[in-house]
Amino acid sequence: MPIKDYVAYDGVALAELVRKGEVSAAELAEEALKRIEKHNPTLNAVVTDMADQGRGIAKDIDAGDKAAPFAGVPFLLKDIMGDFEGVATQYGSRLAAGNPAAQHSTLTQRFLASGLVPLGKTNVPEFGLLPVSESSLYGPARNPWNPDHTPGGSSGGSAAAVAAGIVPLAHANDGGGSIRIPASSSGLVGLKPSRARIPQGPVIGDAMSGLTADLVVSRTVRDTAVALDIAAGPEPGDPYFAPHHEGIWSDDVGVAPGSLRIGFTTRTIGGEPVDPECVAAVENTAKLLESLGHHVEEASPTIDNDTMQQAFMAIWATGVAQQISLQELLFGKTPNQGDLEPLTLGLAERGRQVTGADYLNAVAMLQIMARTVAQWHDEYDLWLTPTLGQPPLRVGTIDVNESDPEKAFGPVLNYVAFTPVQNATGQPAISLPLHWTPDGLPVGVHFAARQGDEATLIRLASQLEEAQPWINRHPPIWD
């Protein structure tokens, strides 16, 4: 396959070529590896080499059944929760470095069963704590639209690789926006599924009381929908699971969503203004939605922003402390000087001060908020907001050497004002690449749906993808 053809296809289309015998899985793996070699010195997207493992998997696919939906499609795992047996999952931290995973995660097993071919692991901030992908261990991942800017976080390495055409889709996860933030920053599709839609076993049952979810970032809605098909569904022993879905999500691609009632806002939950480009993104999308027959009006659920932030921080900081103690439990590793960034240490210390009662109260506050938002959705099918409060940040905006969390996160509170809501409520939400700034930086728009209703998001996303295609918009660093 000529190099120029590889990036013309999404994952579904590449798998179809493999099934037809027009290209081999091994050839596709080499195309992706060439692009890693070409672009990674600039983007710093891939931080762990799995070329040997990927070549072996591709060889097995070529010798066997090619019926899997992503048969032979090059792929990347995130360096957080992307466990692959024998390869270290380092969480962007010196503390976690060098410990090979004892087994595949459940999600990795499902990715492999779908035919995906992992070729590496992608850049993340330490323990996934930031909306950028910058760590002392790996250095910053950079945005192919402009390397002076971040591709977002914490799945920024995955997003940079997909946006640059290295792979058509890559593993991502989301505890406060970490699928949707990099999707917005990198001009991609990013769906956070409903709480517990994707199992996190066999080691993890419930990360931070259900704040986190896994899936992918991709260039097309159908790749995201197929990824959801292959990844979703409980496994034995899960503490709880998402509402059952009848049917196949990829069948929703191209299906008219009907006339939806959509509320929108261009201000943060706390009532603060956002960047004019983010306002324009929402307003232009609202007009497009109206032209497609949807009812769109300014409306938002009532959310106490201060209470949400306090509850979220209590759970988040406790989760950081737990991650550090888990390293000792699993690997016998206790932090030495320099093993952890000052910001991580500051968050962990904050987490250790949270009592059991405080933690349960924080969970209760978010559960109350989830009920309030669910009642709002009795009237509105979707909530439309900017994904972020401004276009992609410049690299270095957040100081990981600042140990005071308030000081470190102060410059970005309004930047990530929208995405944590759905982690707190458990709802599905999607970021779509429907706007670019005059200087060429992507700005995502964000839709949240009722708990369990990924189907409506996929149907609407597919309709918008057809009405205002983004597939032929490429960054300067491409192919």
N, C-alpha and C positions, 0 to 999 in steps of 0.2 A: 504493500500500500504506500503510495507516495506520501511524503511527510505532510504536504498541504491538505491531504484528504482526512487525516486522522482527526483534526480538530473540527471538521465539518459535521461530525456525528456526536449525538449524545450517547449515553450508555446503552439505552434500549436499541438504538440503531447499530452500534458496534456489535452488540451481541447477535443481532440478526445477521450481520455479515459473517460472523464466526459460524453460526448455524448453517449458513449457505455454503460455507467453504471458500468464501471469497478472500478471507484473511484468517490467519491462525491466532490463537491466544498468545503464542510466543512472539509473533510479530508485533502484536499490540503492546505487549510488555516492553519490547525494545523501543518502540516509539515513545512510550511514556518515560522510560529511563533516559533516552536522549534529551528529552525536554527538561528533566530534573537536572541533568548535567549542564544544560545550557542556561537555565534560568535561576537555579538555586543559589549561585553565588551572589546574585542581586537580591532575590526575594527571601532567602533563608526560610523557606517554607517547610522543607523536609529535613528532619533532624536525626532520624534513625534509618539507616540503609537496610532494606529487606529485599534487595534485588535477588539474592540467591533463593530465598523462600518463594518469592513471586515467580521466578523462572521455573521452579519446580512445580508450583501449582498450575502454571500455564501449560507446562508439558503434560501434566495429567489430564487437563481439560482437553487438549488436542488429541489425546489418545483414547478419550472416553466419550460419554454422552454429553452432548452440547445443548440439551433442552432447557437448561436453567435460564431464568430471565435475564441475568447479567453474565452469561457464559463468556469468559475470557476478557472481561472489561477491566482495565487497569484501575487501581483503587489505592487509597491511602487511609491508614488508621490514625486516629488522633492519639497523642501521647498522654491522654487521660482516659482511662477506662477502656482503652482499645487493646485489651490483653490478647497477646498471641503467644502461644506456648514457646518458651525458650528465648523470647525477646523481652528486654526490659521495658516496662511502662514506667517512665521516670517522672511524670507529672511536672516536668519543667523544673525539677528541684534536685539540688545536689544530695539532699537527704535521701531521696528515693532512687538515686541513680544506681545502675549496675545490678539490679535484682531481676533476673529473668523470671517471667511469668511461669507459674507451674502448670498452667492450662489455658486454653482459649476461654475467653468470656463467652457467655451464651450468645451475645450479639455477634461476636466474631464468628462463631460457628454458623450463625444464620447468614452472615455476609458470604462466607465461604460456600455454603450450600447453594447460594444464589448464583455462583459462578464468578464472583468478584475476585480479583487477583491483587492482594496487597503487596505493594512495592516499597513501603516505608511508613514511618510515623511522622506526624506533623507538629510544628512548633506551637507552643502554648506558654502562657504565663505560669508562674509557680502556683501549683495546685488549682489552676483555672480561676484565679481570684479577680482578674482584671478584664475590662472590656477592650483591651489591646493584647497583643501576643508578644510580650517583652519580658525576658527573664535574665537574671545574671548567668544562668547556666547556658542558655542558647543564644542570647542576644535577640534583637527585635526581628520579627517577621515584617516584611514590607509589602506595600500594596502595588500590584502591577499597573494600576491606573496612575499612580504617582508614588515612587518609592520613598519620598519624604513623609508619606502618610502611612498610618497603620491599616492593615486589612481587617482590623477588628479583633475581638477576642471573646471568649478564650479559644475559639476554633479558628484562629486567624491563619495558621499555617495551612490548614485544609482549604480555607477560602482563597488564599493567594494562589495555591496550586490549581484549583479548579478555574479561577478567573483567568489565569495565564494559559489555560489549555493543556496543562500537564496531564491531568486526568479529568474525566467528565463529571465525576462526583467523588466525594470523600466523606469519611466519618466525621461527625460533629456531635457535641452534646451541649446542654443548655441548662444552667442553674440560675441564671438571672438575665438571660438573653444571649447566651454564648453560641447559639446557632443563628439567631436572627440578627445580632449585631454585626458579625462578619459578613452575613449575606447582604445586609444593607451597605456596608462599607466597601464591598467588593463587587457589587452588581450581580448578585446571585439570588436564587430561590432558597429560602430557609424556613422549613416547617418545624416548629416545636410541637410534638404530639401531645395528646392528653396525658395527664399524670398516670403512670404505670401502664401505658400502652406498650412500651418496649421494656422487657425484663432486663435487669442489670446484674443477673446472677453469673456464675454461681456464688461468688464471694459476697456481693452486695445485694441486699433485699430492698432497702429503702435509704437512699442517700439524702440526708438533711430533711427528713420528714416529707419526702416527695417533691422537693424543689427541683430536682434534676431530671432531665429526659434526654434520650439519645435519638439521633437519626443521621442525616447527611446535609451537606450543602451541595447544590447542583446548579446546572445551567438551564434546565428545563423542568416544567411542572411534572411531566410524565416520569422522568427519572426519580423525582422525589416521591411520586405516588407509588411507583413500583418498589422503591426502597421501603416504604411504609408497609406494603403488602408482605414483603419477605421478612421484615424485622418484627412486626407486631404479633402480639399474642402472649398470654401468660405462660410461665413454666411452672412445674410442680414446686411448691414451697414458697411462691411469691406471697408477700404479706397481704397484698390486695391487688386488684387489677382494674383496668379501665372498662367502661361500659362496652358490652359486646357489640361488634359491628357486623351487620349482615351484608355480605357481598364483598367485592374487591375494589379497593380504592382506585386502582389504575383504570377500572371501568368508568370512573367518574370523570376522567379526563375527556374533554370534548362534550360533556353532557351539560345542557343549559341549566343554570342554577335556579331558574325562575326569577320572579321579581322579588328581590330581597329588601328588607327594611334595615337600613344601615345608619347608625349614629356615628358622628365624627367630631373630632376636636383638633385644634391646632395649638393648644396650650398643654402644658404638663399637668399632671394630676394635682400638683400644688398650685396651679393657676399661673405658672410662669411662662413667659413667651419663649419660643424656640427660634432657631435660625430662619431667616426669610426663605431660604431654599427648601427647608423642611415644610414650611407653611405652603409654599407653592406646590410641592409634591402632593400634599393632601388635597389642596383645593383643585388642582388639575385632575387628580384621580376621582374626586367627588363629581366633577363635571362629566368625566368619562363614564362613570357608573350611571349617572342620570341618563346619558345618551343610550345606555344599554338597557334601560327600562327599570332600573332600581330606584327605590325611594330613599333619598339621602337627606339627612338634616343634622344640624348641630345637636348633639346629645352625648352624654357620658354617664357612666355609673357613678354614684356617690361613693368616694373612697377617701378616708382620712389618711392623707399622705404621711403625716408625722407618725401615726400609729403603725402604718405599714412599714415605714423605714426602720423604726425601732424594733419591731417584731422580726423583720427580715434580717436585720443585723445581728440580733441575738442568735438566731438559728444559723446564720452564715458563719459568724465568728466561732460558735461552738463546733460547727463542722470543720473549721480549720484546725482547731485544737484536736479534734477526733482524728483527722487525717494524720497529724504528726504522731499521735499515740499509736495509730494503727501500724505505722512503719516499725515501731518498736515491737508491737505484738506479732507482726508477721515475719519481720526480718531481723529482729533484735537490734535495731538501729536507734540510737538516741542522738539528738542533735549536738554536734560540735560547733565551735566557733566558725562562722562562715557557711554552715550547711544550709541556713535559711536566710532569706532576705529580711531586712528589718521590718518591712510592711507585713510580711507573713507572721513574724514574731509578735508584732503589735496586735494583729487580729487574733492570734492564738491566745495571747494573754487576756484580751477582752473576752474571748470565749470561755476561758477558765474561770472567769468571775461570774458567769451566768449560772445560777443555781438550777436545780431540777425543776423547781416550781416556776422560776422565770422562763425556762425553756418551754414548759407546757403551756404557760400563759401566752407566750409568743405564738405557739402553734394554734391555740384557741383564737387569738386575734385574727390570724390569717384565715381560719375556718369561718369566722363570722363574716369577714370580707368576701370570702368565696360565695357565701349565701346571698349577700347583698348584690354581688355582680350577677349571680345566676338569676335573681329576680328581675334585674334590668333586662336580661336576655329574654324574658317572657314577652317583651315588646319589640326588641331589636334582634335581628338575626346575627348581625356583625357589628363590631366596633372598629372604626377606622381611625388610625393615628399615624404620625410619623413613626418610623422604627426608632430613630434616634433624634436627639434634640439639635444636632448639627451634623454637617458632613464629616467624613473621616478625620479623626484627630491626627495631628502631626506626631511622628515618632518622638518619644521622650516626654510627652505631656504629663504622664503620671510618673511620680518618683517612687520607685520600689525601695529606695533607701530611706524613705520617711516612715518612721515607726508609728506615728499617730494616724490611725485610720481616717479620722475626720479631716486632717490636713491633706492626706494623700488623695482621698476621694472627693474632696471639696470641689476641685475644678471640673469634675465630670458628673456631679449629681443630676444636673438637668440633661446631660448627654444621654444618660441611661434611665430616663424618667418613666419610660413606657413599658419596656420589656419585662421587668421583674413581676409585674402584676399577674401575668399568666402562670409564672412559676408558683406564685403564692396561691392562686385559685385553682390550679390544675387544668386550666383550659388549654385547648390547642390554639396556636397562633402562627401566622406566616408572614414573612417579609418578602416583598416582591420588588424587583428592580425597575421602577417606573419613572425615575427622574434622574437627571444628571445636572450638576452645576455648570455654569458657563465655562469653567476651566476644566471640565471633564471628570469630576469626581462623582461617583454614584451616590444616590440618596434613596433609601428604601421606603416603601409605605407598608404599613403594618395592619393586619386584620386579625382580630380575635373572635372566636366563635364559642358557642355553647360547649360545655364539657362533653366530650365524646363525639363532637361533630366535625371531624376532619373532612368529611365528604363535602360539606358546603364550601369549606376553604379551597379544596382542590377544584371543585367545579367553577367557583368564581375565579380562582387563579388562572385556570385554563382559559376561561373566557377573556380575561384581561391580557393574557399572553397572546391570544389571537388578535385582539383588538389593537394592541399596542406592542408589537413584537420587540423583544430585546435580544434575541439570539444572535443577531448579526452585529451587535455593538461589542467591540473588543477593545481591551486596554492596549496601550502602547507596548507593553511587554506581553507578547502573545505568540503562541505556536513556536 
